């Protein structure tokens, strides 16, 4: 049975990809800095070869998108090592807007390396994850009752990480996804104010969205220990939403899976019932 290596295997999409692969009877290996099935650390290239050994397919996630030559170079280096080790299929978790981004975007070189790899490849370009409200950046604001972000009344079609993982698992195991870029969004664009209201109704609490000045948002992140370049990158992406430059809803999930993407309301109901915002 072919082995499938899932980088970032404990992350938002990685652990969901592994769960789907194992449920389908596939031999999936979880790779992360904590060891899991196999140790893999982007910052320690000596861990790459043991993790890649025997892997016929690899799910690639670059966890650090801060600008820097080392980050722009390390996915291409990993791709070359994976192909040399015998990988025949690569699936890259990229992001919305990378196709139009400048060459300094760290995922630009990653996408090019995958496309030039000489093996089967699939690129996933998702919009903002719905799970950012419950598993990452914005959970603290939801729990405290005030979601303060520089997004104004901008709207974006949040995509469920479960949909991303299902597309990734299919791309890792089905030839029909080879050579394709999947643009993944939810079914409709939602403003952060509406998202907060939906979560508030589901949890029985008052949760409000407050628009904040971008520079003040950067300063607050830096004060909380976020590196300045990372804080400015994230703020810029949020301001894009405020300025109407966010993603438009698309049919990428339906094209890949033959079904509509999961609604944000369904994500909210399930997450609230599971107590993740308690």
C-alpha positions in Angstrom: 0.0 0.0 0.0 1.3 3.5 -0.9 2.4 5.7 2.0 1.0 9.3 2.1 3.0 11.8 4.1 0.9 14.7 5.6 3.1 17.7 6.7 1.5 19.8 9.4 -0.3 16.7 10.4 -1.6 18.1 13.7 -2.7 21.4 12.2 -6.2 22.6 11.1 -6.2 20.9 7.8 -3.5 18.3 8.3 -5.2 16.4 11.1 -8.5 16.4 9.1 -6.7 15.1 6.0 -5.1 12.2 8.0 -8.5 11.3 9.5 -10.1 11.1 6.1 -7.2 9.1 4.6 -7.2 6.6 7.4 -11.0 6.2 7.3 -10.6 5.3 3.6 -8.0 2.6 4.5 -5.0 4.6 3.2 -1.6 4.4 4.9 -1.2 8.0 6.1 1.7 9.3 8.2 1.4 12.4 10.3 4.5 14.5 10.2 5.1 17.4 12.7 7.7 19.0 15.0 6.1 17.1 17.9 7.0 13.8 16.3 3.5 12.1 15.9 4.1 9.3 13.4 7.3 10.9 12.1 9.4 13.9 13.1 9.4 16.8 10.5 10.7 20.3 11.2 10.9 22.9 8.4 13.7 24.6 10.3 15.8 21.3 10.5 16.4 19.9 7.0 18.0 16.8 8.4 14.5 15.7 9.5 13.2 15.8 5.9 14.7 12.6 4.4 13.6 10.2 7.2 10.0 11.7 6.9 9.9 11.4 3.1 11.3 7.9 3.0 8.8 5.7 1.2 6.2 8.4 0.7 4.4 8.2 -2.7 2.3 11.3 -2.1 3.0 14.4 0.1 0.6 17.0 1.5 2.7 20.2 1.8 1.9 23.0 4.2 4.2 26.0 4.7 3.4 27.2 8.3 5.4 30.5 8.2 4.5 33.0 5.5 6.6 35.9 6.8 8.8 37.4 4.1 12.3 36.0 3.8 14.5 34.4 1.3 14.9 31.2 3.4 11.1 30.7 3.5 10.8 31.3 -0.3 13.4 28.7 -0.9 12.6 25.9 1.5 9.4 24.6 -0.2 11.2 24.3 -3.5 14.0 22.5 -1.6 11.5 20.1 0.0 9.8 19.5 -3.3 13.1 18.5 -4.9 14.0 16.2 -2.1 10.5 14.6 -2.1 10.7 13.8 -5.8 14.2 12.5 -5.5 13.0 10.2 -2.7 10.3 8.8 -5.0 7.2 10.9 -4.4 4.9 10.8 -7.4 2.1 13.1 -6.2 2.3 16.5 -4.5 -0.6 18.5 -3.0 0.2 22.1 -1.9 -1.9 24.1 0.5 -1.5 27.6 -0.9 -3.8 30.6 -0.4 -6.3 32.9 -2.1 -4.6 35.6 -4.2 -1.2 33.9 -4.7 -1.7 33.8 -8.4 -1.9 37.6 -8.6 0.7 38.2 -5.9 4.2 39.5 -6.5 7.3 37.3 -6.7 8.1 38.1 -3.1 5.1 36.2 -1.8 6.6 33.1 -0.1 3.9 30.8 -1.7 4.6 32.0 -5.2 7.9 30.1 -5.4 6.2 27.2 -3.6 3.5 26.9 -6.3 6.0 27.2 -9.1 8.2 24.4 -7.6 5.2 22.1 -7.3 4.2 22.8 -10.9 7.7 22.3 -12.2 8.3 19.1 -10.1 7.8 16.7 -13.0 5.3 14.6 -11.0 1.5 14.8 -10.5 0.6 18.0 -8.6 -2.5 19.8 -7.2 -2.6 23.3 -5.7 -5.3 24.3 -3.2 -6.1 28.1 -2.9 -8.6 28.4 -0.1 -10.1 31.6 1.3 -10.0 32.3 5.1 -10.9 29.3 7.2 -14.1 29.3 9.1 -12.1 27.5 11.9 -10.2 30.7 12.5 -13.1 31.7 14.7 -12.8 28.6 16.9 -9.2 27.2 16.6 -7.0 30.2 15.8 -6.7 33.9 15.5 -10.2 35.1 16.4 -11.3 32.6 19.0 -10.2 34.9 21.9 -12.3 37.7 20.6 -15.3 35.5 20.2 -14.9 34.2 23.8 -14.5 37.7 25.2 -17.5 39.0 23.3 -15.6 41.6 21.1 -14.0 40.7 17.8 -11.8 43.7 17.0 -10.4 43.5 13.5 -9.5 46.0 10.7 -12.1 44.6 8.4 -14.9 47.2 8.4 -18.0 45.9 6.6 -15.9 43.9 4.1 -17.2 40.5 3.2 -15.4 37.2 2.4 -16.6 33.6 1.7 -15.2 31.7 4.6 -14.4 28.1 3.7 -14.7 25.2 6.1 -11.4 23.3 6.9 -13.4 20.1 6.6 -14.0 20.9 2.9 -10.4 21.8 2.4 -9.3 18.5 3.9 -11.7 16.5 1.9 -10.4 18.1 -1.4 -6.8 17.5 -0.2 -7.5 13.8 0.6 -9.1 13.3 -2.8 -6.2 15.1 -4.6 -3.7 12.8 -2.7 -5.4 9.7 -3.9 -7.2 10.4 -7.2 -5.5 11.0 -10.5 -8.2 13.3 -11.8 -7.0 16.2 -9.7 -3.5 16.1 -11.2 -2.4 19.4 -12.8 -5.3 21.3 -11.3 -5.6 24.4 -9.1 -8.7 24.3 -6.8 -10.0 27.6 -5.7 -11.9 26.9 -2.4 -14.5 29.1 -0.8 -17.7 28.9 1.1 -21.0 29.4 -0.7 -21.5 33.1 0.0 -19.5 36.1 1.3 -20.1 37.1 4.9 -19.2 40.2 6.8 -17.5 39.8 10.1 -20.4 41.5 11.8 -22.8 38.9 10.5 -20.3 36.1 11.5 -20.2 37.5 15.0 -24.0 37.7 15.2 -24.4 34.1 13.9 -22.0 32.8 16.5 -23.7 34.9 19.2 -27.1 33.5 18.4 -25.7 29.9 18.4 -24.0 30.4 21.8 -26.7 32.5 23.4 -24.3 35.4 24.0 -23.7 38.9 22.7 -20.7 39.0 20.4 -19.9 42.2 18.4 -17.5 43.0 15.7 -15.5 46.3 16.1 -13.6 47.8 13.3 -10.2 49.0 14.4 -7.4 51.1 12.9 -4.9 48.9 11.0 -1.9 50.5 12.6 -3.4 50.1 16.0 -4.1 46.5 15.2 -0.4 46.0 14.2 0.8 47.6 17.4 -1.5 45.4 19.5 -0.3 42.2 17.9 3.4 43.2 18.3 2.6 44.0 22.0 1.3 40.4 22.3 4.5 39.0 21.0 3.8 38.6 17.2 6.8 39.5 15.1 6.3 42.8 13.3 6.6 41.4 9.8 4.0 38.8 10.5 1.7 41.3 12.1 1.9 43.6 9.1 1.3 40.7 6.7 -1.8 39.6 8.5 -3.1 43.1 8.9 -2.7 43.8 5.2 -4.7 40.7 4.3 -7.5 41.8 6.6 -7.5 45.3 5.2 -7.8 43.8 1.7 -11.2 42.4 2.9 -12.2 45.8 4.3 -11.3 47.4 0.9 -13.3 44.9 -1.1 -10.3 42.9 -2.4 -11.2 39.7 -0.8 -12.2 36.5 -2.5 -15.4 36.0 -4.5 -17.4 32.9 -3.9 -16.5 30.2 -6.4 -17.5 26.6 -7.3 -14.1 25.0 -6.5 -15.4 22.7 -3.8 -18.3 21.6 -5.9 -16.0 21.0 -8.9 -13.6 18.9 -6.8 -16.2 17.0 -4.7 -19.4 17.0 -6.6 -21.3 18.7 -3.8 -21.8 22.3 -2.6 -19.4 23.7 0.0 -20.4 23.6 3.6 -22.4 26.7 4.8 -20.9 28.9 7.5 -24.1 28.5 9.5 -23.6 24.8 9.6 -20.0 25.2 10.9 -21.3 27.6 13.6 -24.1 25.3 14.7 -21.8 22.3 15.0 -18.9 24.2 16.7 -21.3 25.8 19.2 -22.8 22.4 20.0 -19.4 21.0 20.6 -18.7 23.7 23.2 -15.6 25.2 21.5 -16.7 28.7 22.4 -17.5 27.9 26.0 
